Each structure stands twice: as structure tokens, then as C-alpha cells.
Amino acid sequence: MGLLIDGKWHDQWYDTKATNGKFVRSQSQFRNWLVAPKDYDADNSKHFPAESGRYHLYVSLACPWAHRTLIFRQLKELEAHISVSCVHPHMLENGWQFKQEERFDDAQVPTGDPLFGSDFAHQIYTKADPKYSGRVTVPILWDKHTNTIVSNESADIIRMFNSAFNDLTGNQDDYYPEEKRAEIDDINDRIYDTVNNGVYKSGFATTQEAYEEAVAPLFETLDFLEQRLETQAYLVGEQATEADWRLFTTLIRFDPVYFGHFKCNLRRIIDYPNLNAYLEGLYNTANVAKTVNLTHIKQHYYYSHDTINPTRVVPKGPDTLFRSDM
Ligand SMILES: N[C@@H](CCC(=O)N[C@@H](CS)C(=O)NCC(=O)O)C(=O)O
């Protein structure tokens, strides 16, 4: 685990000393936008036209942020238009690596870097910007024409996937409908801070206070969501929106990883009847289950975070992700 400084790789763990033991996530730096060809403005340096075959998505199957983009690639029927490949689940002294290993092959997503044959993800960042300083994160949306990173921010990438390719695919499903945007934004903010990032703040905290400051609001939000799902099928009404998919990728990792590894252990998702059923329903939505790779998920966290789990022993359980009898 490390970061780039002026284009050079440095192997170092998150610095929580300056922040009283708190994990503070840094902002993504590549924030360009894919737009439908009819909306493309060549004078706008942020614009990239949505064209078939032009873009490549680098993901980790372990990563909840990258997982969002894989789900949208499926939901929006973009498989034939956007190529994809994944990193090795172990993120070690060189950060994300493209090493291929048979036991981590995935039937849905090829491993490695088919574009450049790079060894490490940081080489993709320095191709885009030889002087890049910052963390080397996935997902990465790469433009094969101009050889640069369009975006390394999952929240933006799923919004682009939601609409930019609609004319090409004919898929008009809308996970961010105009009339629901304010409500989606509100729930996203709370879930991002206390759940999506909350599990990391809890797990990466290096003081008791910082841990407790993260774990209490995390469970307050889970309790609140449990109640909300008593009377409605999805977070914002009766249809799934991006808010549900953003939550899904954290919930599916919760019992296998965050409960134990990140000490988020007041309750499991399986203990919440509504969240359990909701998670199962989302998992069983067309083509979503095949984006979930529990081997990568468990191997990544338990093996890569050696400050949290120095033995690198990966637990066997849990046996089941949901209970269907509740
Ligand atoms: N805000 C980014 C966060 C992505 C992110 O933090 N990804 C993690 C993997 S789960 C990563 O690559 N971490 C490497 C690091 O922090 O050095 C997004 O949502 O796309």
C-alpha cells in the first residue's frame, strides 16, 4: 500500500497520526465526464464522447467503489461497449498489481492489464499524468483514444454510465431520475459518510475514540435504514435507484468482512430482517450476482491490511450471506 508523489511510487500506510487516529479519505483527482455524442462539446476539456469500444474500466473485484461501476456496466448493458479487467486481490507494497494467478481467475472479468501489460496500477496513473501525486485507487476509467484517465471516481462513473450510452444501447433505465434527485442526494450523503466510508473509518481507526466515533453513526444509519425498509421496497420509493446500488456493495461485504476485520460488530446484516431481505433481492437482480466475487473480497481485505491482520489468515465463514426464512 502506498502512493505516488510527483510520479514516483512510495510504499507507506495511511497516515492517521496527524488526524488523531482518524482515517480521512482523499478526494479523487480525475473528474472528467462521458457525455452522449449529441451533448458533446469539443471545446469543453472535461468532455469525452460516449463511443463504443473506446473506454476501458480497471477494477478490483474486492473493492466496493469499483464494484458499483461493474454493476452499472451490467444494469445498463454496456458489456459490449466498455471493456473491463481486474487487479489481483492482494494490494501490497506496490499497491494494486496486475499479477495473474489461476486461483483468482474470474469467469466474468479478465485479470491483468490487456492494454499495456503493466505490472502495477500506479503505471496507469503515471501514463495519464507523469507527475501525478496522490493515492492510486480503483476504479479507473481509461480512454484508449487519448490515453488518459477519464475518471477515478466511482460516484461519477455510475452517473455517466446511467445515461451517456443510452442512444447506443437503447437501454433507457434511469437510476437517477430527475424528480427523485434531491432525495437520492440526501440519502447518498448520509450513507456515504456513515456506511460506505463509515466501515473504513471504523476499520482504519488507530485510536479507541476514532473507532467509536465511526462505529456509532454506522449502526445508527443501519437501524434507520432497517426502519425505512419496513414500509418501502427501496431507499427512495418503489424502484431501485443509484442509492440502492451504492449501498449494496457495502452491505454485501458487511458480514463476510466488515463485521470482523473492520470491527463493525454490533450487529450483522443478517440480523436485520428488512436489510437482509433487501440485500438478497438486490443480489438476485438480473446479472448482479455475477459481479460479486467473495474470494477476491475476503482475500483482499484479510491479506492486504497487515496492520489489522498481520497473520494474513483468511477466515472461512460466514456460511451464508442471507437468511431466506425471515
Ligand atoms: N472515491 C473513490 C475511492 C476509491 C477507493 O478508495 N478505492 C480503494 C479500493 S476499495 C483503493 O483503490 N485504495 C487504494 C489506496 O487507498 O491506496 C471512488 O469512489 O472511486
The ligand as an SDF file (V2000), in Angstrom:
LIG
                    3D

 20 19  0  0  0  0  0  0  0  0999 V2000
  -13.5930    7.8940   -4.1010 N   0  0  0  0  0  0  0  0  0  0  0  0
  -13.0590    6.7640   -4.8000 C   0  0  0  0  0  0  0  0  0  0  0  0
  -12.4560    5.7810   -3.8020 C   0  0  0  0  0  0  0  0  0  0  0  0
  -11.8780    4.5510   -4.4410 C   0  0  0  0  0  0  0  0  0  0  0  0
  -11.0050    3.7610   -3.4410 C   0  0  0  0  0  0  0  0  0  0  0  0
  -10.6260    4.2610   -2.3780 O   0  0  0  0  0  0  0  0  0  0  0  0
  -10.6570    2.5140   -3.8090 N   0  0  0  0  0  0  0  0  0  0  0  0
   -9.8190    1.7090   -2.9390 C   0  0  0  0  0  0  0  0  0  0  0  0
  -10.1080    0.2360   -3.0680 C   0  0  0  0  0  0  0  0  0  0  0  0
  -11.5040   -0.2870   -2.1680 S   0  0  0  0  0  0  0  0  0  0  0  0
   -8.3710    1.8550   -3.3520 C   0  0  0  0  0  0  0  0  0  0  0  0
   -8.0610    1.7020   -4.5190 O   0  0  0  0  0  0  0  0  0  0  0  0
   -7.4890    2.1270   -2.3740 N   0  0  0  0  0  0  0  0  0  0  0  0
   -6.0840    2.2240   -2.5970 C   0  0  0  0  0  0  0  0  0  0  0  0
   -5.4470    3.2530   -1.7240 C   0  0  0  0  0  0  0  0  0  0  0  0
   -6.1470    3.9700   -0.9960 O   0  0  0  0  0  0  0  0  0  0  0  0
   -4.2290    3.3720   -1.7730 O   0  0  0  0  0  0  0  0  0  0  0  0
  -14.1820    6.1260   -5.5930 C   0  0  0  0  0  0  0  0  0  0  0  0
  -15.3010    6.0200   -5.0670 O   0  0  0  0  0  0  0  0  0  0  0  0
  -13.9530    5.7780   -6.7430 O   0  0  0  0  0  0  0  0  0  0  0  0
  1  2  1  0
  2  3  1  0
  2 18  1  0
  3  4  1  0
  4  5  1  0
  5  6  2  0
  5  7  1  0
  7  8  1  0
  8  9  1  0
  8 11  1  0
  9 10  1  0
 11 12  2  0
 11 13  1  0
 13 14  1  0
 14 15  1  0
 15 16  2  0
 15 17  1  0
 18 19  2  0
 18 20  1  0
M  END
$$$$
